[in-house]
Amino acid sequence: MTATQAAAPADAPDRYPWIAMGVVLLGTFMVILDTTIVNVALPQIGKELHESSGIEWVVTAYLLAVGVAQPPTGWLADKLGRKVVFIASLVLFTLGSLFAALSPTLGVLIAARVVQGLGGGALMPVGMAMIYELFPPDRRGTALGIWGVAAMAGPAFGPVIGGYLATNVSWHWLFLINVPVGVVSVAAAVRLLRDTGYREDRAFDAVGLSLITVALVTWLYAFARAGDWTWGSSLTLGLLAVGAVLAVLFVAWERRVEHPVIDVAMFGVPIFSYTMVVIAATVVVQYGILVYLPLLLEGVWGYSALRVGVMLVPMAAAAAITFPLGGRITDRIGPRVPVVVGSIFLAVSAWILSRLTLGSSTTTIEVAIVAQGLGFGFAMMPNSVTGMNALPKRFVAQASAVRQLNVRTAASFGVAVLGSILATHLAGIDPTSAADAADAQAAYGTIFSIAAGMGVLAAVLGCFLPSPTRNRELLAERAAEHRDDAGPDEEDAARADLVLEA
């Protein structure tokens, strides 16, 4: 086995990284848009397909497939190359979109969503790895910040587009709209992308992949159904226990196998592990607001799905400003300042929402939404780039997949836990009843208070991220790798670097 670095041609123009960025952004936006565009149309889809139950699997199946696709992405990208995996993921996602648009039954639609999720789940981490590797270490924060704009714009614009299409056109167009975008993205990727990035031909870890796949499916399914089953039910506790056992077996196997699907040695680097914890706390706040604010406004306040979607647009605009700004600040002085500031913004946003009453103005809500966008943009990407900067380059693809998986798991867990708490407080309450509206409002206020507490926790943890001096040291270490030509001893050097940095 040898590790090689597929380098760009010596005469590659300076503008190529930005061309590649544009291609990756287009694919990223399409995939993330699909995570929220469908939610507002589920009742309409169920009605037209004559299904009164099981319609939630249109969302659940997609999320499970995304989670399953991410663990092997690092191995695939290192073995086959970033370009090949990126294009294959785009093709799979586009075909899944076409099949979903043409689905005559709920079962076919769910199967198509699985195909979509497998393509989208692989595309996100490999796209992030490509952007990270294309730019020099002192510009990676800025570059990933720009990439993050697409990651933030999708959830914000999804409900608006979904609400309009479902109301005025047809639910089929929720998926059909992806097809021309996917075709253009594939054509652009084939024509414009180069086969760059770290490459390594290592054996496939089928046992490890099987263990982590079943563990993730078990956990994510338990998170998704906990609201219906309750957290104390035997089904929920049983699935969580099975997932935990499988996860322990996975770690034990990965520590002994020669070529693991996810090298758990990366978690021995304190900075990387620490940033994953901060990311998880940040994600719980973000998704807690994204999921439950629309439910509050539609279910208690009586707003339409389209109106709520439009209200969320300023969040995307705010994030579009702070994602690249937070990355640029990280390049210059490290992650502490943007992460702490961003986490405080998130905490303030959730706190404002926790204090809402039925007489509060929409202006107050918009202030909270803008604060949410500003905060998430500042807090998210500095953690990501710092965590990856702490690792040798051979871990880039795997670390990117782990980062995406961390986001997905934290979001699922956070939404499920908050949903369970909300259900407890809403027991015996009819949110649509004027007599119970104040109590329903208070129930939502409770979960927003918990989200605010998670924001405070993220801010406290952010104070312990690398200092400006340590950040410069990390950049210098990665810059040395960036300049270094590949050699036969590269893998051994990377392992030595990992031991020293741990």
C-alpha positions in Angstrom: 0.0 0.0 0.0 1.2 3.5 -0.9 0.0 6.9 -0.2 0.2 9.5 -2.9 -0.7 13.2 -3.3 -2.5 13.9 -6.6 -1.2 17.4 -7.3 -2.6 20.0 -9.5 -0.6 20.8 -12.7 2.2 23.3 -12.2 0.6 25.7 -14.6 -2.8 25.6 -12.9 -4.1 29.2 -12.8 -4.7 30.8 -9.4 -8.4 31.1 -10.2 -8.9 27.4 -10.3 -9.7 27.0 -6.5 -12.5 29.5 -6.9 -13.8 27.8 -10.0 -13.9 24.5 -8.0 -15.5 26.4 -5.2 -18.4 27.4 -7.5 -19.0 23.9 -8.6 -18.9 22.5 -5.1 -21.2 25.3 -3.8 -23.8 24.5 -6.5 -24.0 20.9 -5.5 -23.9 21.6 -1.8 -26.8 24.1 -2.0 -28.9 21.6 -4.0 -28.4 18.8 -1.4 -28.9 20.9 1.7 -32.0 22.6 0.2 -33.5 19.2 -0.1 -33.3 18.6 3.7 -35.9 21.2 4.4 -37.8 21.8 1.2 -40.0 18.7 1.7 -41.0 19.2 5.3 -43.7 21.8 4.7 -45.3 19.7 1.9 -45.7 16.4 3.8 -49.5 16.8 4.3 -50.0 17.6 0.6 -47.9 14.6 -0.4 -49.8 12.2 1.9 -53.1 13.5 0.6 -52.2 13.1 -3.1 -50.7 9.6 -2.6 -53.8 8.6 -0.5 -51.7 7.8 2.5 -52.8 8.7 6.0 -49.8 7.3 7.9 -46.1 6.7 7.3 -45.6 9.9 5.4 -42.9 11.0 7.9 -40.7 8.4 6.4 -40.2 10.7 3.4 -38.0 12.7 5.7 -36.8 10.0 8.0 -35.5 7.7 5.2 -33.6 10.6 3.7 -31.9 11.5 7.0 -31.0 7.9 7.7 -29.5 7.4 4.3 -27.4 10.6 4.7 -26.1 9.2 8.0 -25.2 5.8 6.5 -23.4 7.3 3.5 -21.0 9.4 5.5 -18.7 6.9 7.3 -17.3 5.2 4.1 -16.9 8.6 2.3 -13.3 9.1 3.5 -12.2 5.7 2.3 -13.9 6.2 -1.1 -12.4 9.7 -1.6 -8.9 8.6 -0.6 -9.0 5.6 -2.9 -10.9 6.8 -6.0 -10.2 10.5 -5.7 -12.3 13.5 -4.7 -13.5 14.3 -8.2 -14.8 10.8 -8.9 -16.7 10.5 -5.6 -18.1 14.0 -5.9 -19.5 13.4 -9.4 -20.8 10.0 -8.5 -22.6 11.5 -5.5 -24.1 14.2 -7.8 -25.4 11.6 -10.3 -26.9 9.5 -7.5 -28.6 12.5 -5.9 -30.0 13.7 -9.3 -31.3 10.2 -10.2 -32.9 9.9 -6.8 -34.6 13.3 -7.3 -36.0 12.2 -10.7 -37.3 9.0 -9.3 -38.9 10.9 -6.4 -40.6 13.3 -8.7 -42.1 10.4 -10.7 -43.1 8.3 -7.7 -46.6 6.9 -8.0 -46.7 5.5 -4.5 -45.4 6.3 -1.0 -43.1 3.2 -1.0 -41.5 4.2 -4.3 -41.0 7.8 -3.0 -39.4 6.5 0.2 -37.0 4.3 -1.8 -36.1 7.3 -4.1 -35.4 9.4 -1.0 -33.0 6.7 0.2 -31.1 7.0 -3.1 -31.1 10.8 -2.7 -29.8 10.5 0.8 -26.9 8.2 -0.2 -25.8 10.6 -2.8 -26.3 13.7 -0.7 -24.6 12.1 2.4 -21.4 11.4 0.5 -21.4 14.7 -1.4 -21.2 17.0 1.6 -18.0 15.7 3.3 -16.1 15.2 0.0 -17.1 18.7 -1.1 -15.8 20.1 2.2 -12.6 18.1 1.9 -12.0 19.4 -1.6 -12.4 23.0 -0.6 -10.1 22.5 2.4 -7.3 21.0 0.3 -7.5 23.5 -2.6 -6.6 26.5 -0.5 -3.4 27.1 1.5 -3.7 26.8 5.3 -3.9 30.6 6.0 -6.9 30.9 3.7 -8.9 27.8 4.6 -11.0 29.5 7.1 -12.2 32.0 4.6 -12.7 29.4 1.9 -14.7 27.1 4.2 -16.7 30.1 5.4 -17.8 30.8 1.9 -18.7 27.1 1.4 -20.7 27.4 4.6 -23.0 30.0 3.0 -24.5 27.3 0.9 -24.9 25.1 4.0 -26.9 27.9 5.7 -28.9 29.2 2.7 -30.5 25.8 2.1 -32.4 25.4 5.4 -33.5 29.1 5.2 -34.8 29.1 1.6 -36.1 25.5 1.6 -39.4 26.2 3.4 -40.1 29.2 1.2 -39.5 27.3 -2.0 -41.2 24.2 -0.7 -44.3 26.2 0.5 -44.6 28.0 -2.8 -44.3 24.9 -5.0 -46.6 22.7 -2.8 -49.2 25.4 -2.7 -49.1 26.8 -6.3 -47.6 24.1 -8.5 -47.2 20.5 -7.3 -45.3 18.5 -4.8 -43.6 16.7 -7.6 -41.7 19.8 -8.4 -40.0 19.7 -4.9 -37.8 17.0 -6.4 -38.0 17.7 -10.1 -36.4 21.1 -9.6 -33.2 19.3 -8.6 -32.9 17.5 -12.0 -31.8 20.4 -14.2 -29.6 21.8 -11.4 -28.0 18.3 -11.0 -27.4 17.9 -14.7 -25.6 21.3 -14.8 -23.6 20.5 -11.7 -22.5 17.1 -13.1 -21.5 18.7 -16.4 -19.6 21.5 -14.7 -17.8 19.0 -12.4 -16.8 16.8 -15.2 -15.5 19.7 -17.3 -13.9 21.9 -14.6 -12.8 19.9 -11.6 -9.3 18.4 -11.4 -8.3 15.3 -9.5 -6.5 16.9 -6.6 -6.2 16.0 -3.0 -4.7 13.3 -0.8 -4.9 9.8 -2.2 -4.3 6.4 -0.5 -5.0 2.9 -1.7 -5.9 1.0 1.4 -8.0 -2.1 2.1 -11.7 -1.8 2.7 -12.9 -2.2 6.3 -16.2 -4.1 5.7 -16.6 -5.1 9.3 -16.1 -1.6 10.7 -18.4 -0.1 8.1 -21.1 -2.7 9.0 -20.8 -2.0 12.8 -21.0 1.8 12.5 -23.8 1.7 9.9 -26.1 -0.4 12.0 -25.2 1.6 15.1 -26.0 4.9 13.3 -29.3 3.6 11.8 -30.3 2.3 15.3 -29.5 5.6 17.0 -31.0 7.9 14.4 -34.1 5.8 14.2 -34.5 5.9 18.0 -34.0 9.7 18.0 -36.6 10.1 15.2 -39.2 8.0 17.0 -38.5 9.0 20.6 -41.1 11.7 20.5 -43.8 9.1 19.7 -42.5 6.3 21.9 -41.2 8.5 24.8 -37.6 8.3 26.0 -38.5 5.9 28.8 -40.1 3.3 26.5 -38.5 -0.1 26.1 -38.2 0.4 22.4 -36.3 3.7 22.7 -34.1 2.5 25.5 -33.5 -0.9 23.7 -32.5 0.7 20.4 -30.2 3.2 22.2 -28.5 0.3 24.1 -28.0 -1.7 21.0 -26.5 1.3 19.2 -24.2 1.9 22.2 -23.0 -1.7 22.2 -22.3 -1.6 18.5 -20.5 1.7 18.8 -18.2 0.2 21.5 -17.5 -2.8 19.3 -16.8 -0.5 16.4 -14.2 1.5 18.3 -12.6 -1.7 19.5 -12.4 -3.1 16.0 -11.1 0.1 14.5 -8.3 0.2 17.0 -7.0 -3.2 16.0 -7.7 -3.4 12.2 -4.8 -2.3 10.0 -6.9 -0.1 7.7 -10.0 1.3 9.5 -12.9 2.9 7.7 -12.6 5.7 10.3 -9.3 5.9 12.0 -10.2 6.6 15.7 -6.6 7.7 16.3 -7.7 11.2 15.1 -9.8 11.5 18.3 -6.5 11.2 20.2 -5.7 14.7 19.0 -7.4 16.8 21.8 -8.0 19.9 19.6 -10.0 17.8 17.0 -12.1 16.1 19.7 -12.7 19.3 21.5 -14.0 21.1 18.4 -16.4 18.2 17.7 -17.9 18.8 21.2 -18.3 22.5 20.6 -19.9 21.9 17.1 -22.4 19.5 18.7 -23.5 22.1 21.3 -23.8 24.7 18.6 -25.8 22.5 16.3 -28.3 21.7 19.1 -29.1 25.4 19.5 -29.3 26.0 15.7 -31.6 23.1 14.9 -33.7 23.5 18.0 -34.6 27.0 16.7 -34.9 25.9 13.1 -37.3 23.1 13.9 -39.4 24.4 16.7 -39.8 28.1 15.9 -41.8 27.3 12.7 -43.9 24.8 14.7 -44.7 27.5 17.2 -45.5 30.1 14.6 -47.7 27.8 12.6 -49.3 25.8 15.3 -49.9 28.4 18.0 -49.7 31.8 16.2 -51.5 30.6 13.1 -49.0 31.7 10.5 -48.9 30.0 7.1 -45.9 27.9 6.1 -45.0 30.3 3.4 -45.1 33.3 5.8 -42.8 31.5 8.2 -40.5 30.5 5.4 -40.2 34.2 4.3 -39.5 35.2 7.9 -36.5 32.8 8.0 -34.8 34.4 5.0 -33.0 37.1 7.0 -31.3 34.4 8.9 -29.6 33.2 5.7 -28.6 36.7 4.8 -27.0 37.2 8.2 -25.2 33.9 8.0 -24.0 34.7 4.5 -22.1 37.7 6.1 -20.6 35.9 9.1 -19.7 32.5 7.7 -16.8 33.9 5.5 -16.1 36.6 8.1 -15.8 34.1 10.9 -13.5 32.0 8.7 -11.3 35.0 7.9 -11.0 35.9 11.6 -9.9 32.4 12.3 -7.2 32.5 9.7 -5.8 35.6 11.3 -6.2 35.2 15.1 -7.7 31.7 15.7 -11.1 30.4 16.6 -11.7 31.7 20.1 -13.1 35.1 19.3 -15.6 34.1 16.5 -16.8 31.0 18.3 -17.4 32.8 21.7 -19.1 35.7 20.0 -21.1 33.5 17.7 -22.2 31.3 20.6 -23.3 34.3 22.6 -25.4 35.5 19.6 -27.1 32.0 19.4 -27.7 32.1 23.2 -29.3 35.6 23.0 -31.4 34.5 20.0 -32.8 31.5 21.9 -33.3 33.6 25.0 -35.3 36.2 23.1 -37.5 33.4 21.7 -38.0 31.9 25.2 -39.4 35.2 26.4 -42.0 35.6 23.7 -45.7 36.0 24.6 -48.7 35.9 22.4 -48.6 39.7 22.3 -45.0 39.9 21.1 -44.3 41.6 17.8 -42.9 40.0 14.7 -40.1 42.5 14.9 -38.9 40.8 18.1 -38.9 37.4 16.3 -37.0 38.8 13.4 -34.3 40.2 15.7 -33.9 36.8 17.2 -33.8 35.2 13.7 -31.1 37.6 12.5 -29.1 37.0 15.8 -29.4 33.3 15.1 -27.9 33.7 11.6 -25.1 35.9 12.7 -24.2 33.6 15.6 -24.3 30.3 13.7 -22.1 31.9 10.9 -19.5 33.0 13.4 -19.5 29.9 15.5 -19.7 27.0 13.1 -16.9 27.1 10.6 -14.0 28.2 12.9 -14.6 25.0 14.8 -14.5 23.0 11.7 -11.4 24.4 10.1 -9.5 24.4 13.4 -10.4 20.7 14.0 -9.1 19.8 10.6 -6.0 22.0 10.9 -5.1 19.9 14.0 -4.8 16.7 11.9 -2.2 15.6 9.3 -3.5 15.7 5.7 -4.1 12.0 5.4 -7.1 12.4 7.8 -8.8 15.3 5.8 -11.4 13.1 4.1 -12.2 11.1 7.1 -12.3 14.1 9.4 -14.7 15.9 7.0 -17.0 12.8 7.1 -16.8 12.6 10.9 -17.6 16.3 11.1 -20.7 15.9 8.9 -21.7 12.8 10.9 -21.3 14.7 14.1 -23.6 17.5 12.8 -26.2 15.0 11.7 -26.2 13.0 15.0 -26.2 16.1 17.2 -29.1 17.6 15.2 -31.1 14.4 15.4 -30.4 13.9 19.1 -31.1 17.6 20.0 -34.3 17.8 18.1 -35.5 14.5 19.6 -34.7 15.5 23.2 -36.2 18.9 22.8 -39.3 17.4 21.1 -39.7 15.0 24.0 -39.6 17.8 26.5 -42.0 19.8 24.5 -44.4 16.9 24.3 -44.3 16.5 28.1 -45.2 20.2 28.6 -47.9 20.1 25.9 -49.7 17.0 27.4 -53.4 17.8 27.7 -52.9 21.1 25.8 -54.5 22.0 22.4 -52.1 24.5 20.8 -54.8 25.5 18.3 -57.2 26.4 21.1 -57.3 30.1 22.1 -57.9 28.9 25.7 -54.6 26.9 25.7 -52.5 29.2 23.5 -50.7 30.8 26.4 -49.8 27.5 27.9 -48.6 26.2 24.6 -46.5 29.4 24.2 -44.9 28.7 27.6 -44.1 25.1 26.6 -42.2 26.3 23.6 -40.5 28.9 25.8 -39.1 26.1 27.9 -37.3 24.4 25.1 -36.0 27.7 23.8 -34.6 28.3 27.3 -32.8 25.0 27.1 -31.4 25.9 23.7 -30.2 29.2 25.2 -28.4 27.2 27.9 -26.6 25.1 25.2 -25.5 28.4 23.6 -24.0 29.5 26.8 -22.2 26.2 27.2 -20.8 26.5 23.6 -19.5 30.0 24.5 -17.8 28.7 27.7 -16.2 25.8 25.8 -15.1 28.2 23.0 -12.9 30.0 25.5 -10.7 26.9 25.6 -10.1 26.6 21.9 -6.6 27.2 20.5 -5.0 30.6 21.3 -3.7 32.8 18.5 -0.2 31.5 19.1 -1.3 27.8 19.0 -3.4 28.6 15.9 -0.3 30.0 14.1 1.6 26.8 15.0 -1.2 24.7 13.5 -1.2 26.8 10.3 2.6 26.4 10.1 2.4 22.6 10.5 -0.3 22.4 7.8 1.6 24.8 5.5 4.7 22.6 5.7 2.5 19.7 4.5 0.9 21.9 1.8 4.3 22.6 0.3 5.7 19.1 0.7 5.7 16.9 -2.3 4.4 13.3 -1.8 6.9 10.6 -1.0 6.9 7.0 -0.1 7.4 7.7 3.6 4.5 10.2 3.8 2.2 7.9 5.7 4.8 7.1 8.3 5.5 10.8 8.7 1.8 11.6 9.1 1.4 8.9 11.8 4.4 10.4 13.6 2.9 13.9 13.4 -0.3 12.5 14.9 1.5 11.0 17.8 3.4 14.2 18.5 0.4 16.5 18.2 -1.7 14.2 20.5 
